[in-house]
Amino acid sequence: MPSFNSSPGNSIVSSWLMPVAVLLLMIGLWQGLVTFLVQVRGLNAALFPGPVAVLEAGWLMRGDLCQATLLTAAAAVTGLSLSIIIGTATAFVFSQSSIVRRALYPYAVLLQTIPIIAIAPIVILTLGRGFQSIALVSCIISLFPIITNTTTGLLLIDPDLVDLFRLNRATRLQLLIKLRMPSSLPYLISGIRIASGSAIVGAIVGEFFLSAGPTGLGSLIQGKVASFNMPELYAIVVVATLLGTVVFGVITMLGEWLLKRWFGMSLEGRGR
């Protein structure tokens, strides 16, 4: 029986204090490395900006960064939402027919093997340089983890429970809704967590190929690479990393809340 009880103090330390300590350590190492390369090795300071220079550059371009982050986040969330709908529906079909699963699953694997850098230009040139193209690229790159994780969860069912449902003359639909779907929830959440990072990468890569249209983080990266502005380029990369971390954290918290709620309902039902 799963237990979700933990000490609040230990939870705060493990969830916040330790990651913050590691972050501060990494910033210190970053500054130390930059100081060594510039002052000791004599390398150009413009090529190796320190955390202070990156922070100043990010503050000076904070307006563009905020707007670009919102556009990239919107495209990534839209693409992730589409991948959840399409991936879950595909997994339902795969779980109901072994013939369909064997015939089509290899093509789902192709979504993971085709380089996103090859898909993005095709999608953008076909559909145009707009928001819908970026969202579609994000959807394609984040689709496979949801299909494979949800399919695994739908199929990994205790055979005794399946026999019990069939003994009570449960229909295929009842078996799917009342047994397979609840049991696959942890797998689905795990797939969404993995896909969230891929969705942001897909959105940024899609924006990178835009010469016109929405100015997201990918477009900003392309512009700063062309102008060779390293502090601002580093600032954009840091913001993109923070965006991925925030999205992953939000999905993790929502997933834990759903799992706690589900197991709490199950335990209450067993106690009656």
Secondary structure, DSSP 8 states (H G I E B T S, - for coil): -------HHHHHIIIIIHHHHHHHHHHHHHHHHHHIIIIIS---TTTS--HHHHHHHHHHTHHHHHHHHHHHHHHHHHHHHHHHHHHHHHHHHHHH-HHHHHHHHHHHHHHHHS-HHHHHHHHHHHH-SSHHHHHHHHHHHHHHHHHHHHHHHHH---HHHHHHHHHTT--HHHHIIIIIHHHHHHHHHHHHHHHHHHHHHHHHHHHHT-SSS---HHHHHHHHHHHT-HHHHHHHHHHHHHHHHHHHHHHHHHHHHHHHHHHHHHHHHHH-
